[in-house]
Amino acid sequence: SMKEKVIIEFSFNNISLSMLWASISSPDRLSEWFAESVTLGENNKEFVFRWGDTTQTAVVIAIRSGCYIRFKWKDEEKENNSYFEMKLSVDELTGEVTLIVTDFSEPGEKEDTIQLWEKQVEDLRRKVGL
């Protein structure tokens, strides 16, 4: 089944780039909004995410410090187009930071995917005090 690419943008005003970068790339900070707990796995390239009884491991397949981090779920490694990425973009003029999320949803589940990210980013906004 072909997954559908979903891109969602979230604007953040008056936030330090380094703070937001830590929130999307550090296991400690990810566990404050993305999952109940996030720990580092093998070679610091694997992140283990836990929600209740569910554990999922993601491999960091691309990263540029302060800019983006791209993960691939380990159980989907054979699928070419399934990854999720969080990328930061800064407006040179206003200083506004945009968090650009790229994810892939199963057919018919695009709205659910968007709603899930919106809920999680709301938690993120609360954590960073916005």
CORQUIRA-V639583 format. One record per residue. N is the residue number from 1. PHI is phi as a letter, one per 20 degrees, with the letter a starting at -180 (none if undefined). PSI is psi in degrees with one decimal (999 if undefined). NEAR is the number of other ideal C-beta (glycine too) atoms within 10 Angstrom. Layout:
((N;PHI;PSI;NEAR) (N;PHI;PSI;NEAR))
//
This chain:
((1;none;128.1;7) (2;f;128.1;8) (3;e;154.6;18) (4;d;132.2;15) (5;f;133.2;13) (6;c;126.5;17) (7;c;125.2;11) (8;c;134.1;15) (9;d;135.3;10) (10;c;126.9;16) (11;e;140.3;12) (12;c;123.2;21) (13;e;150.2;9) (14;l;51.5;9) (15;c;146.3;19) (16;e;137.1;11) (17;g;-41.0;14) (18;f;-33.8;10) (19;f;-45.5;14) (20;f;-37.8;21) (21;f;-44.9;19) (22;g;-38.1;15) (23;f;-27.8;22) (24;d;-7.8;19) (25;c;-13.4;19) (26;d;130.9;15) (27;g;-43.0;17) (28;g;-44.0;12) (29;f;-34.4;19) (30;f;-32.4;21) (31;f;-8.7;16) (32;e;-18.5;15) (33;b;-25.5;19) (34;e;-37.2;20) (35;b;170.2;20) (36;f;-37.1;10) (37;b;144.8;13) (38;c;124.4;19) (39;c;158.4;16) (40;e;136.4;14) (41;e;-141.6;14) (42;f;139.0;9) (43;l;19.2;8) (44;l;15.0;9) (45;d;-10.0;12) (46;d;134.2;15) (47;d;128.8;24) (48;d;114.6;17) (49;d;134.7;20) (50;c;133.8;14) (51;c;108.6;11) (52;l;-123.6;7) (53;e;-2.7;5) (54;e;129.5;9) (55;c;131.0;12) (56;c;137.0;15) (57;d;134.3;16) (58;c;144.1;22) (59;d;135.1;17) (60;f;113.6;16) (61;d;-15.0;13) (62;b;140.1;11) (63;b;138.8;14) (64;c;115.4;10) (65;g;131.3;9) (66;m;-0.3;13) (67;c;-62.8;13) (68;b;158.3;18) (69;c;131.8;22) (70;c;129.0;17) (71;d;152.6;20) (72;c;128.0;19) (73;f;134.1;16) (74;f;-36.7;14) (75;f;0.4;11) (76;d;19.2;15) (77;g;-27.3;11) (78;e;-14.4;6) (79;e;128.2;13) (80;f;-41.3;9) (81;d;23.8;10) (82;d;103.5;17) (83;b;170.5;19) (84;c;141.5;17) (85;c;142.0;18) (86;c;124.5;23) (87;c;141.6;17) (88;d;135.9;21) (89;c;135.2;13) (90;d;129.6;15) (91;f;116.6;10) (92;g;-36.2;6) (93;e;-47.3;6) (94;e;-17.9;9) (95;m;1.4;11) (96;f;136.2;14) (97;d;133.6;20) (98;d;130.3;14) (99;e;117.3;21) (100;d;115.1;14) (101;d;129.4;20) (102;d;129.5;15) (103;b;173.3;20) (104;c;133.2;19) (105;d;154.7;17) (106;f;155.8;13) (107;g;132.1;9) (108;n;-2.0;9) (109;d;14.6;14) (110;g;-46.3;16) (111;f;-39.9;10) (112;f;-42.1;11) (113;f;-45.0;19) (114;f;-45.2;16) (115;f;-38.5;10) (116;f;-46.5;14) (117;f;-41.0;20) (118;f;-40.5;12) (119;f;-44.8;10) (120;f;-39.5;14) (121;f;-29.1;18) (122;g;-42.9;13) (123;f;-40.6;12) (124;f;-45.4;21) (125;g;-41.4;15) (126;f;-40.9;11) (127;f;-36.8;13) (128;e;3.7;17) (129;n;29.2;8) (130;d;999;11))
//
